[in-house]
Amino acid sequence: MNSISKPTSIDIFLLVLVAMIWGSAFTSMKISIVEIGSWWTATGRVVIGFLALLPFCLRQGFQFPNNFHGWLMIAVISLLNTVLPFLLIAWGLRYVGAGVGALLMGIGPLIALLLSHFLTDDDRINLLKAFGVLFGFSGVVLIVGRDAVAGFHLENLIAQMAILFSTVCYVSAGLMVRKINMRPIPFTTLMLGNGSIALIIFTFLIEGSFPGMPSQNVMLAMLWLGVFPTGLAFMIRYYLIQRIGVSLFALGINLVPVFGIVTAAIILDEAIELYMLIALCCVLFGLVLARKGSTGKIPTDRRIAGVN
């Protein structure tokens, strides 16, 4: 397992950039689902992400596990990092808005902090990090709680639970990523390639052939979704998890709801209210506390066998 370091200014910039990109993904998916459905939206973004990274991977050179255990790890990470969460989010967005879907991702930091504390040796909870997650999570609770009270329906609740479970998948995959020592581009390309195969088979079995030529807006939304939130952002995610750890990276997910709300407001005309701005203050203060509470580099040389 690679050691983690105190985040630099570049790390924080990349963390915020990933949150901005992922915040836009919910609006893009909402646009695409209307025409091509949930399953083809999930499949299309992974295939496009894979094709976008493939030329860079070919230029840099592929990197493969050298035994069955290594391949198994890649397969499980692909399942937890792309297949399951993308299907769950795309299905959930059939019943909830893009902004709500982004807001629900804010549960990730709490899950990540708890799991990384018990399952890693160098990404432990301390007082400042705990308060940081608490403040960030309180901002998300403020928004999600208001939405749940304002319009409760069983379909919405099941859809929200599906999106929440996707965060568990992401965090679990993040903990496994910490144990892999591969370059970001080959790893992300291999992961998306595996996910593409699994999703194409699944979608053909469930939906049949592609529904037809989508509109220009949907094509642009899918292109953005595949290249940036799927390809580029996942590559940066892998790099940052290796550098700063799972719990601090997951804290950046608290910013996804903020950018998700803003994107939905600009493109889908959703309102931004006062309580959303209060939640933003909680999130930003939580990020500051967590950064101050992150530890320095702790040496460790444990790595997963067969992945190098």
Secondary structure by P-SEA (a helix, b strand, c coil): ccccccccaaaaaaaaaaaaaaaaaaaaaaaaaacccaaaaaaaaaaaaaaaaaaaaaaabbbbbccaaaaaaaaaaaaacccaaaaaaaaaaccccaaaaaaaccaaaaaaaaaaaaccccccccaaaaaaaaaaaaaaaaaaaaaaaacccaaaaaaaaaaaaaaaaaaaaaaaaaaccccaaaaaaaaaaaaaaaaaaaaaaccccccccccaaaaaaaaaaacccccaaaaaaaaaaaccccaaaaaaccaaaaaaaaaaaacccccccaaaaaaaaaaaaaaaaaaaacccbbbbcccccccc
